Structures are given as C-alpha cells and as structure tokens.
C-alpha cells in the first residue's frame, strides 16, 4: 500500500501542508516581533497566502515598520483582493 501512487500523493500533500503551516507560523512570529500583535483578521489573510507569497512576505516584513505596511503588502499580493 505504501508504494501505491495514491498513498504517495496523499503523503506528499500532507508534507506540503506541514511545510506551508510552518512557513505561516514563522512569518506570524516574525511579524509579531516586528510590529506587535497581529490582528486575527490579518492572521487569517496571511494563512490564505500561497507558499510563494508567504516566502515573499518573509522577506518583505524586514522592511515593515507599522501594521499599515503589512496591510498594504497584503492588498498588493492578494489573488482575490
């Protein structure tokens, strides 16, 4: 069963979801350290980002000085704005 393509696909999806959640968690921790408390609404928006977007956020947040910087970044990077 472990060699079946379906099992491998499910396993790979689980690994990808775990990596994505880890990236989001790290970004939220960095944002909290940089900006203070991040509202639940902003956290929800960040959790909806793709892995590539979260990586870009991780780089961009180094330049943020206010929550408005984060809000502006999210507006410019949301697929469904």
HELIX and SHEET records of a PDB file:
HELIX    1   1 UNK A    5  UNK A   35  1                                  31    
HELIX    2   2 UNK A   40  UNK A   47  1                                   8    
HELIX    3   3 UNK A   51  UNK A   60  1                                  10    
HELIX    4   4 UNK A   61  UNK A   63  5                                   3    
HELIX    5   5 UNK A   67  UNK A   77  1                                  11    
END                                                                             
